[in-house]
């Protein structure tokens, strides 16, 4: 039961136009957040992701940690006259590790090829250097469509959007917007139910060309069962995103999760998940 819950967890209050303190001039200034896609443009990022799961049931306690450092990019395949861009995201390189308690960690470096890759990293290994989808985006970052390049179906929901969708009009500092998406959670081994998640964004500040955006995630569907809340932990991060208005590109994304659920694994059980995600534009 413990490992099943852990696998599920792994595999996953604002008011609109809220004002923030500032001068009248600042309150009247608006900013258009818009991507500036160019054909055959390559945009590279360095990504670091760390997750620690600590779960205890009665006398049994397990701490599992996974870490990864990756380089990835997206290529702008084409841009239509109306500004719709077709992007092709690719993972270029990754180093992954997994450890349970004080055991020797499993480590895999994609430079060594997929031949000796541990089973739990194999799905990632098969994608290294190979585009899996082509995605169409409006200049606002709205995800319009996803076309798989293999046989695996891909959703075009907001959760699949690796960019960030902005309002289509200019906004002032303090403005809030949101997106929503639905995910399925396991109620029993055979029964699933949908849960709606909201991600709310607030334009915190603009310094020069750098727009700082705050992200908060909340559950819109009432959920009280600890075993279901445990499945949703990884889908409700909080964090900060920086966007370059002049270049029309995301500069950084820093997300974090630190949540705990009592009873997630049954009576006398406890689960805590601590996760950090860092993504930074690379000038390579």
PyMOL commands that set and color helices and strands:
alter all, ss='L'
color gray80, all
select helices_A, chain A and resi 2-10+24-28+110-112+119-125+158-160+226-235
alter helices_A, ss='H'
color red, helices_A
select strands_A, chain A and resi 30-31+42-57+60-79+85-100+106-109+133-137+143-148+171-172+176-186+192-207+210-219+238-244+249-262+269-282
alter strands_A, ss='S'
color yellow, strands_A
deselect
rebuild
show_as cartoon
